[in-house]
Amino acid sequence: MTSRGRVRTALLAAVLAAGVTGCAETGDDAAAPAPTAGVGPDRPGAGGDELVVDPLPLDAPVLLDRVPDGLLLTEFSYQAPDAGYEPFRATLYGDPALTDTLDGPVLLVGTSSGSAQIGGPRYEAPGQQVDIGGRTGAVVADGDRTWVVIQSNDYVEFVVGRGIDDDELVEAARGADFESPTATVAPDAVPAGLEPLIAGGPPDGPGGPGQHVFLLGETTWVSVVAVQADPRLAALWGFWADDATGTTVRGAPGSAGVLRGTYLGGPEAPGRVWAEDGLVLAVIATLDRAGQGADLVDQVVRALRVGTWAEFDATRRQLLERPPTRAEAGCGADSGFVSGVEGDHRWGFAVYAHSLSGQEEWSACYMDIGGGGGGGTLGPPPPVGEVAIHPGGPIVGGVAPPGTARVTVTAPDGSTHEAVLSDVGPRPGERVWGMFLPDLPPPATSSTPPYVFWSMTATAYDASGAVLDSTSV
């Protein structure tokens, strides 16, 4: 085995973050300095005849020996690569003579899309406008790299480099092909001394098909991505880390630091990327407003291990059998909240009291974890002592009067179901109730308000079994 091959079999590579600020002037003196070759551990070198590296189905999953204190496991999933789908890819250019691809000047061409989550510089990032073949781009400096970016409402096209002057980056952007699934630069537009070394996905940071683990804290979160792939993919993922010379991670050469220009984690997201046991992995965290939470990244990295599919299934089953917390459901802190599990559905429901135009109003939050959710205005609250009912799709909930010990709902098919009750409600003594009805039929419709309705009844009982109130919709 060659020395490069040995590096590839036990490696590390990259960290990422979202958000870009700063401005740039075009010209040679604006280029970020290239790192010094030979400094730091040798991360996996790229290059060779096969430029494209795509993830393969996992042979074995990644597990956590323990969940760090202060974090809650909220996602544990695996998505196998789709053999019939050609993914979008970025192409990384660099010096093929270097053992560590990321030691010298590097350039990456890629795209990003998705409305709410888009990589690259943020819209408010200042930059000098330039002509990119009849389109307007911007040159934006961020940390140790400079972007030439073409932005729209729901997509971004970019060329981003480290150790390359701005004029060369602009020329590369003018020669870029963003239309094909794999973004590339025309050979005559590539900066001198650089060659395409690897093409892979995603084109805007680590991720894509593979295993995903999400851990939620009180003010931060940590995300783990693991794919089975040639270790060279860690070189492309490693580009996103603000770590030009490399860092040893779990005893292997990798990258560690703030992620630059990905949609993950926020502007100052710390992370680690490396290759191990045939896997390429990334661990990324958000930070709270005080900048706390970076230590959680290393705690999660240390807790990872390769396991079995039986262990994976057991962990996932434990997660799916646990009702989601208020934080998981995203229903805020100042409300009555209930949650539960119905089959594969982990659901939550909350009711808020607020003032609208000087009058008290109630609003609802409902969430089916993995299946979407939302909220709506219930309108003015009923008199104290009455049951309020809100059908939000299969999640049905409302408010029960003071003294309520249980609530039942008679569904449109005539079946009766027990609701989950909270300890508190919008007003003193009241309780929020909710349930998930997976077989709820499509609602009837009407040409007059409320336009959509179900035929169902909610009934509140006290501890003796006496009916306190009953409401139908």
Phi and psi in degrees as a GROMACS rama.xvg file:
@    title "Ramachandran Plot"
@    xaxis  label "Phi"
@    yaxis  label "Psi"
@TYPE xy
-72.8985  164.865  THR-2
-62.2261  -35.5829  SER-3
-65.6908  -38.3416  ARG-4
-63.7923  -38.6301  GLY-5
-66.1305  -36.593  ARG-6
-63.0946  -39.0934  VAL-7
-67.5125  -29.6496  ARG-8
-80.1299  -15.1592  THR-9
-144.199  89.1981  ALA-10
-134.09  179.163  LEU-11
-143.445  155.996  LEU-12
-156.371  5.19975  ALA-13
-174.731  164.631  ALA-14
-138.838  161.815  VAL-15
-144.249  164.154  LEU-16
-162.668  166.108  ALA-17
-110.114  147.008  ALA-18
107.058  136.719  GLY-19
-142.97  135.919  VAL-20
-136.039  171.012  THR-21
108.604  169.629  GLY-22
-133.003  164.355  CYS-23
-140.252  145.019  ALA-24
-104.527  135.539  GLU-25
-70.9155  152.906  THR-26
130.805  159.517  GLY-27
-59.824  -33.8957  ASP-28
-75.8352  -4.78364  ASP-29
-92.6447  -6.84164  ALA-30
-70.0213  137.983  ALA-31
-69.8805  139.555  ALA-32
-65.1578  142.184  PRO-33
-74.0319  147.221  ALA-34
-67.1446  162.984  PRO-35
-88.501  122.854  THR-36
-61.7709  141.636  ALA-37
91.0449  -8.3535  GLY-38
-91.1441  130.505  VAL-39
83.6984  174.054  GLY-40
-69.1847  151.931  PRO-41
-80.9916  108.432  ASP-42
-77.4281  168.168  ARG-43
-61.5395  129.292  PRO-44
-77.5452  146.987  GLY-45
-107.591  -163.281  ALA-46
96.2911  -177.741  GLY-47
107.55  -179.312  GLY-48
-70.9187  -37.4935  ASP-49
-94.705  103.798  GLU-50
-83.0092  -32.2192  LEU-51
-83.6473  127.158  VAL-52
-124.724  111.459  VAL-53
-112.233  152.859  ASP-54
-68.6942  150.28  PRO-55
-110.554  165.276  LEU-56
-58.6054  139.769  PRO-57
-67.1097  133.623  LEU-58
-77.014  -36.1176  ASP-59
-149.176  147.201  ALA-60
-86.9475  169.977  PRO-61
-101.107  138.271  VAL-62
-124.703  165.563  LEU-63
-107.43  123.726  LEU-64
-60.9243  -35.7145  ASP-65
-156.527  150.153  ARG-66
-87.3569  122.786  VAL-67
-56.1048  146.702  PRO-68
-55.7388  137.938  ASP-69
91.5941  -3.87051  GLY-70
-117.773  150.69  LEU-71
-125.861  128.568  LEU-72
-71.3031  118.079  LEU-73
-119.706  -12.2725  THR-74
-145.926  136.115  GLU-75
-149.68  93.1026  PHE-76
-138.806  162.992  SER-77
-140.272  130.897  TYR-78
-123.097  114.57  GLN-79
-72.4548  147.609  ALA-80
-59.7949  142.863  PRO-81
-87.495  111.537  ASP-82
-64.9886  -21.9068  ALA-83
-95.8095  8.02834  GLY-84
-121.684  128.589  TYR-85
-88.3527  115.973  GLU-86
-75.2715  161.688  PRO-87
-78.4769  140.127  PHE-88
-134.493  155.107  ARG-89
-102.081  160.144  ALA-90
-120.582  130.199  THR-91
-102.797  129.802  LEU-92
-111.833  141.279  TYR-93
-164.821  -168.242  GLY-94
-88.1902  112.47  ASP-95
-69.1854  -13.0714  PRO-96
-80.5024  -12.875  ALA-97
-85.25  136.773  LEU-98
-64.2321  -43.1597  THR-99
-97.6667  108.453  ASP-100
-52.0865  -37.5108  THR-101
-86.064  3.10375  LEU-102
-72.2461  -29.8403  ASP-103
-105.831  -166.251  GLY-104
-60.6925  136.603  PRO-105
-137.173  150.51  VAL-106
-137.74  137.698  LEU-107
-127.71  135.852  LEU-108
-117.172  130.004  VAL-109
-161.13  -174.883  GLY-110
-138.88  166.719  THR-111
-153.471  144.043  SER-112
-152.132  169.777  SER-113
130.427  22.847  GLY-114
57.1673  -76.5703  SER-115
-80.9624  -29.6263  ALA-116
-126.197  105.507  GLN-117
-132.552  133.177  ILE-118
-78.1553  178.703  GLY-119
91.4223  -179.523  GLY-120
-61.1279  147.281  PRO-121
-73.6453  160.379  ARG-122
-58.2608  -34.9437  TYR-123
-80.6567  -4.82617  GLU-124
-65.9326  126.369  ALA-125
-72.5362  148.576  PRO-126
-167.692  160.947  GLY-127
-86.683  128.077  GLN-128
-74.0092  140.651  GLN-129
-139.186  156.942  VAL-130
-85.7668  125.985  ASP-131
-117.482  80.1073  ILE-132
59.1049  43.0407  GLY-133
93.2136  -6.14332  GLY-134
-113.535  156.796  ARG-135
-95.2034  125.817  THR-136
-117.659  177.1  GLY-137
-134.952  141.255  ALA-138
-98.5115  117.597  VAL-139
-128.549  124.561  VAL-140
-90.9185  140.384  ALA-141
-151.245  112.834  ASP-142
59.3333  -124.817  GLY-143
-94.7803  13.1447  ASP-144
-135.685  163.924  ARG-145
-130.731  138.874  THR-146
-108.032  147.585  TRP-147
-118.557  113.903  VAL-148
-128.209  139.343  VAL-149
-113.939  116.368  ILE-150
-114.081  142.514  GLN-151
-134.24  -172.193  SER-152
-65.9918  -38.3972  ASN-153
-130.308  18.4411  ASP-154
-156.922  160.009  TYR-155
-137.23  138.407  VAL-156
-119.456  137.135  GLU-157
-152.036  155.721  PHE-158
-123.323  128.615  VAL-159
-133.934  136.196  VAL-160
-140.931  161.048  GLY-161
-128.825  131.326  ARG-162
77.0283  19.6893  GLY-163
-127.692  135.552  ILE-164
-75.1446  161.643  ASP-165
-64.1516  -37.167  ASP-166
-61.6421  -41.02  ASP-167
-66.587  -36.6444  GLU-168
-65.8783  -40.6945  LEU-169
-63.0499  -43.5872  VAL-170
-63.317  -38.5797  GLU-171
-63.7275  -40.5723  ALA-172
-64.3916  -36.8992  ALA-173
-67.3326  -26.0007  ARG-174
-100.322  12.5566  GLY-175
-84.2765  143.836  ALA-176
-105.68  106.289  ASP-177
-98.5562  -1.60921  PHE-178
-84.39  -31.0999  GLU-179
-82.392  160.394  SER-180
-57.0358  -32.6286  PRO-181
-104.117  109.4  THR-182
-69.1353  136.606  ALA-183
-140.889  169.414  THR-184
-117.146  135.984  VAL-185
-57.2199  139.785  ALA-186
-52.0524  -38.6047  PRO-187
-77.4637  -4.41785  ASP-188
-106.264  -2.02229  ALA-189
-77.5344  133.735  VAL-190
-55.0007  145.901  PRO-191
-57.2855  137.532  ALA-192
89.5415  -7.49118  GLY-193
-105.629  150.286  LEU-194
-137.828  155.868  GLU-195
-65.0929  128.821  PRO-196
-110.361  -33.5293  LEU-197
-162.898  144.487  ILE-198
-124.887  131.084  ALA-199
-165.841  178.598  GLY-200
-126.979  171.482  GLY-201
-66.2036  163.399  PRO-202
-80.0035  -1.89573  PRO-203
-131.802  33.7237  ASP-204
129.061  176.351  GLY-205
-66.0664  151.391  PRO-206
144.057  -146.458  GLY-207
86.971  -168.446  GLY-208
-59.1273  142.689  PRO-209
147.449  -157.385  GLY-210
-95.0081  138.216  GLN-211
-128.446  130.387  HIS-212
-125.436  131.501  VAL-213
-127.083  129.175  PHE-214
-122.961  127.045  LEU-215
-107.669  130.032  LEU-216
-109.89  -178.527  GLY-217
-66.4782  -37.4864  GLU-218
-131.324  10.4016  THR-219
-152.367  170.792  THR-220
-143.016  160.327  TRP-221
-129.508  133.016  VAL-222
-117.353  136.948  SER-223
-119.701  130.85  VAL-224
-123.757  131.371  VAL-225
-134.044  126.857  ALA-226
-128.059  151.376  VAL-227
-91.4164  120.697  GLN-228
-164.704  162.787  ALA-229
-54.8701  136.187  ASP-230
-55.5788  -20.5119  PRO-231
-58.8168  -26.2956  ARG-232
-60.6392  -27.7087  LEU-233
-65.0168  -25.3273  ALA-234
-67.3191  -42.2094  ALA-235
-69.2976  -45.3452  LEU-236
-63.0657  -35.6914  TRP-237
-65.749  -23.2725  GLY-238
-56.6377  -33.7037  PHE-239
-71.3055  -16.3897  TRP-240
-80.7832  142.833  ALA-241
-81.9078  67.4682  ASP-242
-151.016  85.2605  ASP-243
-70.0255  -31.1208  ALA-244
-99.4789  -16.4142  THR-245
98.473  155.494  GLY-246
-141.364  142.201  THR-247
-76.3106  126.875  THR-248
-127.363  123.843  VAL-249
50.9518  38.5312  ARG-250
79.5175  5.58353  GLY-251
-123.019  155.486  ALA-252
-72.4172  126.75  PRO-253
-151.535  -156.244  GLY-254
-130.538  145.289  SER-255
-148.017  135.017  ALA-256
150.146  -163.45  GLY-257
-75.1043  139.061  VAL-258
-84.3978  135.029  LEU-259
-115.214  118.019  ARG-260
84.422  7.48464  GLY-261
-94.8215  167.487  THR-262
-85.3107  0.888673  TYR-263
-90.7982  133.668  LEU-264
84.5489  -21.4181  GLY-265
101.115  173.847  GLY-266
-61.926  -27.0431  PRO-267
-122.12  39.2285  GLU-268
-76.2523  120.378  ALA-269
-81.3419  152.651  PRO-270
-161.978  172.084  GLY-271
-136.087  145.809  ARG-272
-139.28  136.925  VAL-273
-161.365  170.291  TRP-274
-117.563  138.334  ALA-275
-159.927  130.165  GLU-276
54.2822  40.9729  ASP-277
80.1847  3.18597  GLY-278
-108.544  150.963  LEU-279
-113.99  126.446  VAL-280
-126.638  151.037  LEU-281
-137.423  136.063  ALA-282
-124.459  122.547  VAL-283
-131.247  144.449  ILE-284
-130.978  152.045  ALA-285
-86.5458  163.689  THR-286
-116.905  150.638  LEU-287
-76.0059  179.722  ASP-288
-64.8078  -23.3335  ARG-289
-88.0176  3.07025  ALA-290
80.0675  13.7973  GLY-291
-89.0969  151.665  GLN-292
124.51  -10.2978  GLY-293
-62.6651  -32.832  ALA-294
-64.9028  -22.8776  ASP-295
-66.9518  -28.8929  LEU-296
-60.3571  -50.5635  VAL-297
-66.6569  -34.1166  ASP-298
-62.9107  -42.3402  GLN-299
-67.9701  -42.6443  VAL-300
-57.1693  -45.0843  VAL-301
-66.5781  -28.3307  ARG-302
-83.3499  -9.14612  ALA-303
-76.535  147.112  LEU-304
-156.54  157.451  ARG-305
-80.7356  133.35  VAL-306
-126.667  -154.886  GLY-307
-113.978  163.835  THR-308
-68.9741  -28.5016  TRP-309
-63.6373  -41.3023  ALA-310
-67.2763  -38.64  GLU-311
-59.0993  -48.2959  PHE-312
-63.2766  -38.8054  ASP-313
-64.9426  -43.1032  ALA-314
-64.3463  -44.2948  THR-315
-65.2609  -37.1833  ARG-316
-65.4031  -41.2367  ARG-317
-61.245  -39.8066  GLN-318
-65.8895  -45.0187  LEU-319
-70.5201  -19.3836  LEU-320
-91.3872  0.174154  GLU-321
-102.323  125.302  ARG-322
-58.0872  140.578  PRO-323
-68.7164  151.256  PRO-324
-80.6115  168.415  THR-325
-57.7467  -40.9274  ARG-326
-64.4666  -40.9846  ALA-327
-61.0028  -42.0035  GLU-328
-74.7759  -15.2578  ALA-329
68.4832  32.5801  GLY-330
-99.3722  13.9877  CYS-331
75.5869  175.808  GLY-332
-99.506  -26.4782  ALA-333
-101.41  69.6637  ASP-334
-162.944  161.898  SER-335
-78.3623  133.321  GLY-336
-135.298  138.811  PHE-337
-135.251  156.243  VAL-338
-153.578  166.209  SER-339
-169.735  -175.741  GLY-340
-128.824  130.307  VAL-341
-134.827  101.6  GLU-342
64.6011  -124.412  GLY-343
-90.3513  6.20868  ASP-344
-100.986  123.863  HIS-345
-107.54  113.398  ARG-346
-122.443  158.649  TRP-347
-143.814  153.743  GLY-348
-147.728  140.478  PHE-349
-145.371  155.255  ALA-350
-126.036  134.55  VAL-351
-115.87  145.618  TYR-352
-104.139  134.652  ALA-353
-151.746  171.02  HIS-354
-106.471  129.789  SER-355
-127.293  116.611  LEU-356
54.7048  38.2267  SER-357
81.8247  -1.52037  GLY-358
-114.594  144.638  GLN-359
-71.4095  135.487  GLU-360
-131.123  155.478  GLU-361
-112.619  138.528  TRP-362
-126.295  156.058  SER-363
-118.77  150.288  ALA-364
-123.668  128.3  CYS-365
-134.938  138.804  TYR-366
-142.995  126.889  MET-367
-104.349  104.111  ASP-368
-58.4479  122.794  ILE-369
87.8992  -12.1939  GLY-370
-121.497  1.54096  GLY-371
98.4105  174.411  GLY-372
-176.377  -167.77  GLY-373
172.763  -153.458  GLY-374
-159.299  174.499  GLY-375
-167.599  161.848  GLY-376
-86.5489  126.802  THR-377
-85.1867  -16.1691  LEU-378
95.0831  -170.018  GLY-379
-61.111  141.726  PRO-380
-67.5001  148.283  PRO-381
-73.2204  168.627  PRO-382
-58.8297  147.031  PRO-383
-57.321  133.025  VAL-384
108.959  -11.5339  GLY-385
-102.08  153.754  GLU-386
-85.8923  133.504  VAL-387
-106.519  140.226  ALA-388
-131.261  137.68  ILE-389
-136.895  104.775  HIS-390
-82.5044  109.373  PRO-391
-108.859  64.1617  GLY-392
76.1899  -141.437  GLY-393
-70.0569  -15.8326  PRO-394
-89.7512  117.701  ILE-395
-118.495  132.983  VAL-396
-156.476  -179.433  GLY-397
175.757  -157.201  GLY-398
-126.1  136.291  VAL-399
-108.748  152.361  ALA-400
-73.1851  164.841  PRO-401
-54.7468  143.061  PRO-402
88.869  -0.470643  GLY-403
-70.5617  132.025  THR-404
-108.13  -25.937  ALA-405
-156.695  154.8  ARG-406
-130.649  134.615  VAL-407
-117.523  153.8  THR-408
-126.395  127.682  VAL-409
-92.7968  114.288  THR-410
-77.0629  168.702  ALA-411
-57.687  -25.7836  PRO-412
-86.5809  4.79161  ASP-413
91.7533  -8.43722  GLY-414
-75.4035  152.876  SER-415
-113.313  137.89  THR-416
-131.559  143.575  HIS-417
-86.2258  135.153  GLU-418
-91.1454  158.787  ALA-419
-88.6229  135.522  VAL-420
-113.667  138.685  LEU-421
-87.5669  169.962  SER-422
-81.7419  -24.9577  ASP-423
-131.65  164.392  VAL-424
-139.51  -171.567  GLY-425
-64.255  -30.4039  PRO-426
-123.599  157.765  ARG-427
-52.9131  132.498  PRO-428
86.9877  -23.0278  GLY-429
-74.6671  160.711  GLU-430
-134.021  139.465  ARG-431
-83.3758  140.522  VAL-432
-127.788  155.969  TRP-433
-163.219  163.942  GLY-434
-162.466  166.932  MET-435
-118.561  123.004  PHE-436
-114.036  90.5828  LEU-437
-65.3229  -25.5764  PRO-438
-101.401  22.8154  ASP-439
-62.099  125.642  LEU-440
-72.6719  164.852  PRO-441
-58.4429  142.128  PRO-442
-72.1086  153.78  PRO-443
-71.0126  161.879  ALA-444
-125.348  159.899  THR-445
-143.847  156.136  SER-446
-87.5802  -2.241  SER-447
-122.026  154.514  THR-448
-54.3358  142.468  PRO-449
-88.5355  15.4345  PRO-450
71.2685  -47.1099  TYR-451
-123.837  130.8  VAL-452
-151.17  155.397  PHE-453
-110.738  154.904  TRP-454
-95.8629  93.7266  SER-455
-147.564  159.362  MET-456
-130.845  133.049  THR-457
-109.144  132.939  ALA-458
-128.683  131.226  THR-459
-104.72  137.011  ALA-460
-122.893  151.268  TYR-461
-89.9856  -175.116  ASP-462
-65.1526  -24.0594  ALA-463
-86.049  -5.61361  SER-464
94.471  0.724005  GLY-465
-74.3749  143.309  ALA-466
-75.2989  125.019  VAL-467
-87.9635  -42.3693  LEU-468
-167.181  156.507  ASP-469
-141.129  133.279  SER-470
-132.343  139.535  THR-471
-119.007  149.839  SER-472
